[in-house]
């Protein structure tokens, strides 16, 4: 199995930027579909972005499209989420997630993923 550890969260003002990283260890990272999810207080966990194991395909939630960029470096076992033009509604705990895959697809359902990090807090002040 794979272990996932997020970093890079913090407090930022509206319009600012943050870069989240997820370090993966364990089995072959390049055979995992990966995603970023978030959960705000009192709300369900939702997908933010997802990427195929090759990095060739990506998905973004409408709420972050054009502001966030997901990427991966299979040589370094790292998943990244670049977040620009942050808004107060982006405030949440952000989770890195992984899924063992047989095809180079993008997976967007929470139930698709079987490995999760511990989460990192992102707070955007108005």
C-alpha positions, 0 to 999 in steps of 0.5 A: 500500500501507499502512505500519503503525507500532505504539507503546505497548508496555512493561512493566506489572505483573499487573492493569495496563493498556496502550494500543497504537496503530497509525498507518497511512499510505499508501492509504485506511485506511478500506478496510482490515480491521485486526487485532492479533496477538501472538507469544510466545517459542517460540509461533506468531503468534495473533490477539488482536482484529480489526475491520471497516473501518467499525468496526461489527464486532469479533472477540476471542480467547477469552483476551482477551475482556472485557479488551481492546478494539479500536477504530479512527479512520478520520479519524486513520488509527489503530487502537487496542488497549486492554488491561486486567487484563493477565496474564503470559500476555499477554506477547508482541510485538504486531503491527498488521496490515491487509488490503485488503477489498471488504466490511465483514467481520472477518478473523481468519486470519493468512493473510488479512493482507497488511500488517504493522507491526514489532511492539511488546513487551508484558511483564507481570510477575507 
